[in-house]
Amino acid sequence: MRPLDDRTAEKIANIVVDVGGPYERRSYELEPLLKRAGWSPTPEYDGSPRVRWLAEQLVEHRADTARVERFLCRVCDPREYDDGKVVAEEFREAVNSVLEAEGLVISAVGGRPVLGELGADGLAHYSEPDGLEERLRRLVLDDAVADMLVNRLTEARLCLRNGAYTLTVIGLGSLVEGLLHAVLTERDEKVKQDGFVNEHGKKERVTLAVLLDTARTRGWLQFDAYRFLGPVREFRNFIHPREEAARGTRLDHDTVMMCWAPIGALCNDVEERLATEA
């Protein structure tokens, strides 16, 4: 994602504030919107005209494309509105009419707003989330673990560039596993105290499935992102050749593209949770 043009930021701000419209956002609603989008620290509203202020925030922070992406997706997120999906869809259509000039599009994938590049075929194409390496280092407190995850990401990139798609997908699955384990063991008080236990209080072997379930139960992962990560978990199992043989599936470049968006959704959910706790 390239930084947004000034005029694009202004148009987006107009849509979001909706002055005089049915979904008008008041001045006191702007800061909470940015906070729910995972902006930390959250800019303080200074009392200036709402559209201008919001456009200025988008321009000021446009170099942080991950932050802008989270905002755009939050605006199109059913969780943001009392009427849920119906209103979110109206905002998504309006935002996409502006983003088209930037070569971007927000799609609803499994009920989740996801930003992708608009291809010549008119369809959304997904790539590695912006600033992923820096985001990993912010989310993981242990520098040694962060270095290890960044190394996994680097190796996955190398596999992708050389057409080793199965190894790329396996590597991305291990990246998700490592990130979830680090976030839960470093930041979740219950996991820090009790470890990973089942409903009977017994210790569980820590698999990717257990990590996903725990992250969902403990509020680090929203349900749609949890469901969205299902294919990544399934493809991760292809580390066992018998799994690949049993399914008769060959992973390709499109399979890798399917993995990037869920990884972005995972980072967004964790960042939003941390922002609300700040």
C-alpha positions as CSV (number, residue, x, y, z in Angstrom):
1,M,0.0,0.0,0.0
2,R,1.3,3.4,-1.0
3,P,0.8,6.5,1.3
4,L,-2.6,8.0,0.5
5,D,-2.8,11.2,-1.6
6,D,-4.0,14.4,0.2
7,R,-7.3,14.5,-1.7
8,T,-7.9,10.8,-1.0
9,A,-7.5,11.5,2.7
10,E,-10.0,14.4,2.4
11,K,-12.6,12.3,0.6
12,I,-12.3,9.5,3.1
13,A,-12.6,11.9,6.0
14,N,-15.8,13.3,4.4
15,I,-17.3,9.8,4.1
16,V,-16.4,8.9,7.7
17,V,-17.7,12.1,9.3
18,D,-20.8,12.2,7.0
19,V,-21.8,15.7,7.9
20,G,-25.6,16.1,7.8
21,G,-26.0,12.4,6.8
22,P,-27.7,9.5,8.5
23,Y,-24.4,8.3,10.0
24,E,-22.9,11.6,11.1
25,R,-20.0,11.2,13.5
26,R,-19.9,13.9,16.3
27,S,-16.6,15.3,17.5
28,Y,-16.6,13.2,20.6
29,E,-16.8,10.0,18.4
30,L,-13.6,10.6,16.4
31,E,-11.0,9.8,19.0
32,P,-12.8,6.5,20.0
33,L,-13.0,5.5,16.4
34,L,-9.2,5.9,16.0
35,K,-8.6,4.0,19.2
36,R,-10.8,1.1,18.1
37,A,-8.7,1.1,14.9
38,G,-5.7,0.4,17.0
39,W,-4.1,3.9,16.8
40,S,-1.8,4.2,19.8
41,P,-1.2,6.8,21.0
42,T,-4.6,8.1,19.9
43,P,-4.5,11.7,18.6
44,E,-6.5,14.2,20.7
45,Y,-9.3,16.0,18.9
46,D,-8.5,19.8,19.1
47,G,-11.9,21.2,18.4
48,S,-11.2,22.2,14.8
49,P,-13.7,21.2,12.0
50,R,-14.2,17.5,12.1
51,V,-13.5,16.6,8.4
52,R,-10.4,18.7,8.3
53,W,-9.1,17.3,11.6
54,L,-9.6,13.7,10.5
55,A,-8.1,14.3,7.1
56,E,-5.0,15.9,8.8
57,Q,-4.6,12.8,10.9
58,L,-4.7,10.5,7.9
59,V,-2.1,12.7,6.1
60,E,0.1,13.1,9.1
61,H,0.3,9.3,9.7
62,R,0.1,8.2,6.1
63,A,3.7,6.9,6.1
64,D,2.5,4.4,8.7
65,T,0.5,2.5,6.1
66,A,-0.4,-0.3,8.6
67,R,-2.1,2.3,10.8
68,V,-4.0,3.8,7.9
69,E,-5.0,0.3,6.7
70,R,-6.5,-0.5,10.2
71,F,-8.5,2.7,10.1
72,L,-9.9,2.0,6.6
73,C,-10.9,-1.5,7.6
74,R,-12.4,-0.4,10.9
75,V,-14.7,2.1,9.1
76,C,-16.0,-0.8,7.0
77,D,-16.2,-3.2,10.0
78,P,-19.7,-4.5,11.0
79,R,-18.6,-4.3,14.7
80,E,-18.5,-0.5,14.4
81,Y,-22.2,0.0,13.8
82,D,-25.4,-0.8,15.7
83,D,-27.0,-2.1,12.5
84,G,-23.9,-4.1,11.7
85,K,-23.3,-5.5,8.3
86,V,-25.9,-3.3,6.5
87,V,-24.3,0.0,7.4
88,A,-20.7,-1.4,7.1
89,E,-21.5,-2.4,3.6
90,E,-22.7,1.2,2.7
91,F,-19.4,2.6,4.1
92,R,-17.4,-0.1,2.3
93,E,-18.9,0.8,-1.1
94,A,-18.4,4.5,-0.5
95,V,-14.8,4.1,0.7
96,N,-14.0,1.8,-2.3
97,S,-15.3,4.4,-4.7
98,V,-12.5,6.6,-3.4
99,L,-9.8,4.0,-3.1
100,E,-10.2,2.8,-6.7
101,A,-8.0,5.7,-7.8
102,E,-5.3,4.5,-5.4
103,G,-5.5,1.0,-6.9
104,L,-6.9,-0.4,-3.6
105,V,-10.1,-2.1,-2.6
106,I,-11.6,-3.3,0.7
107,S,-13.2,-6.7,0.4
108,A,-15.5,-8.5,2.9
109,V,-13.9,-11.9,3.4
110,G,-15.6,-14.2,5.8
111,G,-17.4,-11.1,7.2
112,R,-14.0,-9.4,7.7
113,P,-13.0,-6.1,5.9
114,V,-9.6,-6.7,4.3
115,L,-7.6,-4.3,2.2
116,G,-6.1,-5.5,-1.0
117,E,-4.6,-4.2,-4.3
118,L,-7.1,-3.8,-7.1
119,G,-5.9,-5.9,-10.0
120,A,-6.4,-5.3,-13.8
121,D,-9.1,-8.0,-13.6
122,G,-11.1,-5.8,-11.1
123,L,-10.5,-8.3,-8.3
124,A,-8.7,-7.9,-5.0
125,H,-5.1,-9.3,-4.8
126,Y,-3.4,-9.7,-1.4
127,S,0.3,-9.4,-0.5
128,E,2.4,-9.2,2.6
129,P,0.8,-6.8,5.1
130,D,2.6,-3.5,5.2
131,G,5.3,-3.1,7.8
132,L,5.0,-6.7,9.0
133,E,8.5,-7.0,10.3
134,E,8.2,-3.8,12.4
135,R,4.8,-4.9,13.6
136,L,6.1,-8.2,14.8
137,R,8.8,-6.4,16.8
138,R,6.2,-4.2,18.4
139,L,3.9,-7.0,19.3
140,V,6.5,-9.4,20.7
141,L,8.2,-8.3,23.9
142,D,11.1,-10.8,23.9
143,D,13.7,-9.5,21.4
144,A,15.1,-13.0,20.8
145,V,11.7,-14.4,20.0
146,A,11.0,-11.4,17.8
147,D,14.3,-12.0,15.9
148,M,13.3,-15.6,15.4
149,L,9.9,-14.7,14.0
150,V,11.4,-12.1,11.7
151,N,13.8,-14.8,10.5
152,R,10.9,-17.1,9.8
153,L,9.3,-14.3,7.7
154,T,12.6,-13.7,5.8
155,E,12.8,-17.4,5.0
156,A,9.2,-17.5,3.9
157,R,9.9,-14.6,1.5
158,L,12.9,-16.4,0.1
159,C,10.8,-19.5,-0.5
160,L,8.1,-17.4,-2.2
161,R,10.6,-15.7,-4.5
162,N,11.9,-19.0,-5.6
163,G,8.6,-20.7,-6.2
164,A,8.7,-23.0,-3.2
165,Y,5.0,-22.4,-2.3
166,T,4.5,-25.3,0.0
167,L,7.4,-24.3,2.1
168,T,6.2,-20.7,2.0
169,V,2.8,-21.6,3.4
170,I,4.3,-23.9,6.1
171,G,6.7,-21.1,7.1
172,L,3.8,-18.6,7.4
173,G,1.8,-21.1,9.5
174,S,4.8,-21.4,11.8
175,L,5.0,-17.6,11.9
176,V,1.3,-17.4,13.0
177,E,2.0,-20.1,15.6
178,G,5.0,-18.3,17.0
179,L,3.3,-14.9,17.1
180,L,0.2,-16.3,18.9
181,H,2.4,-18.1,21.5
182,A,4.4,-15.0,22.2
183,V,1.4,-12.7,22.6
184,L,-0.4,-15.1,24.9
185,T,2.5,-16.1,27.1
186,E,3.8,-12.5,27.3
187,R,0.6,-10.5,27.5
188,D,-2.3,-12.6,28.7
189,E,-2.5,-12.7,32.5
190,K,-4.5,-15.9,32.7
191,V,-2.1,-17.8,30.4
192,K,0.9,-16.4,32.2
193,Q,-0.6,-17.7,35.5
194,D,-2.2,-21.0,34.4
195,G,-0.6,-21.9,31.1
196,F,-2.7,-23.5,28.4
197,V,-5.4,-25.6,30.1
198,N,-8.6,-27.2,28.8
199,E,-12.1,-26.7,30.3
200,H,-11.2,-29.3,33.0
201,G,-8.2,-27.4,34.1
202,K,-5.7,-29.9,32.7
203,K,-2.6,-28.8,30.8
204,E,-2.9,-29.1,27.0
205,R,-0.2,-29.8,24.4
206,V,0.2,-26.4,22.7
207,T,-0.7,-26.8,19.1
208,L,-1.7,-24.1,16.6
209,A,-5.3,-25.2,17.1
210,V,-5.0,-24.6,20.9
211,L,-3.4,-21.3,20.3
212,L,-6.1,-20.1,18.0
213,D,-8.8,-21.3,20.4
214,T,-7.2,-19.6,23.4
215,A,-6.6,-16.3,21.5
216,R,-10.3,-16.4,20.5
217,T,-11.5,-17.2,24.0
218,R,-9.3,-14.6,25.7
219,G,-10.3,-11.8,23.3
220,W,-7.1,-11.4,21.4
221,L,-8.7,-12.6,18.2
222,Q,-12.2,-11.8,16.9
223,F,-14.4,-14.6,15.6
224,D,-14.2,-13.6,12.0
225,A,-10.4,-13.5,12.1
226,Y,-10.3,-16.8,14.0
227,R,-12.4,-18.4,11.2
228,F,-10.3,-16.5,8.6
229,L,-7.1,-18.2,9.9
230,G,-8.6,-21.7,9.5
231,P,-7.0,-22.3,6.1
232,V,-3.6,-21.1,7.4
233,R,-3.9,-23.8,10.1
234,E,-4.9,-26.4,7.6
235,F,-2.0,-25.6,5.2
236,R,0.4,-25.6,8.1
237,N,-0.3,-29.3,8.5
238,F,1.2,-29.9,5.1
239,I,4.5,-30.0,6.9
240,H,3.5,-33.7,7.1
241,P,3.7,-35.1,3.5
242,R,1.0,-37.6,4.3
243,E,-1.4,-34.7,4.8
244,E,-0.6,-33.2,1.4
245,A,-0.9,-36.7,-0.2
246,A,-4.2,-37.4,1.5
247,R,-5.8,-34.1,0.3
248,G,-4.3,-34.3,-3.2
249,T,-3.8,-30.5,-3.1
250,R,-0.9,-28.7,-4.7
251,L,-0.2,-25.3,-3.1
252,D,0.6,-22.4,-5.5
253,H,1.1,-18.7,-5.6
254,D,-2.6,-18.0,-5.1
255,T,-2.5,-20.2,-1.9
256,V,0.2,-17.9,-0.5
257,M,-1.9,-14.9,-1.3
258,M,-4.7,-16.4,0.7
259,C,-2.5,-16.5,3.7
260,W,-1.4,-12.9,3.8
261,A,-4.8,-11.4,4.6
262,P,-5.5,-13.6,7.7
263,I,-2.0,-12.7,9.0
264,G,-2.8,-9.1,8.6
265,A,-6.2,-9.6,10.3
266,L,-4.4,-11.3,13.2
267,C,-2.0,-8.4,13.6
268,N,-4.9,-5.9,13.4
269,D,-6.8,-7.6,16.2
270,V,-3.9,-7.8,18.5
271,E,-3.0,-4.2,17.9
272,E,-6.6,-3.1,18.5
273,R,-6.7,-5.0,21.7
274,L,-3.4,-3.4,22.9
275,A,-4.6,0.1,21.9
276,T,-7.8,-0.3,24.0
277,E,-5.7,-1.3,27.0
278,A,-3.3,1.6,26.7
